Amino acid sequence: PNGAFQLNVTNVPGTAFSALTSSNVALPVNSWTVLGSVPEISPGQFQFTDNQATNQPTRFYRIRSP
């Protein structure tokens, strides 16, 4: 919506996730930028929205669980 990027993930309820981004998918994960946590919107359903997605010419995403 409105040029934002939205990512939905299904997993075990209560799992903690972080969203990361990089302009180079080949970089090691410790070089990616952490965008924030991925909220659980209902049991086992997680959703992350990047409202700044259109400000970058190329952007890759990863979701990680600590």
N, C-alpha and C positions, 0 to 999 in steps of 0.2 A: 504493500500500500504506500502511496506517495513517494515512490522511489526507494523505499526501504527494502532491505533483504530480511526475510523471515525464514527461520530454520526450525523444524519440529523434530523431536526425538522421542522415541518410546523406550522406556527402560523400567527397572525395578523402582517402585515408589520410594521416595525419600533419598534417592541417589543425588549426590552433589556433582554438578558439572560446571565447567568454565568454557567460555567461547574465546577462541584465539583467531587472529588474522595475520596474514602476511601477503605481500605482493609477489613473493617467490615461493612456490610450493616446495621447492627442493631444499629450502633452509631447514636446519635442525629445529626441532620443536622449541628448544630453549631460546631461539632467536625470534620466535613469533610474539606478537603483541597480544596481551590478555585484554579482551574487551569487557569482560565482566562475567557474572554468574548467569546460568541458564535457569530461569524460574520454572518450577513445577506448577503447571496451570490446572491440572487435575491429577489424581493418583496415577503415576506412571507416564504422564504426558508432560513433556518439557517443551518450552518455546522460547527462542531467542530472536530478538529483532535488532538489526543494526540500522539505525536511522541515518547513519553517515555513509552508507554503502555507495551512494552515487557521487560522493566527494573523491573517490579513488578510481583511477582508470582500470586497475586490475586488483582484485581482492579475493584471496582464498581463505577458507574457514576450516577450523578444526574444533571439535568438541572433545574435551578431556574430562576425565573423572580423577580427582586427586587420588 
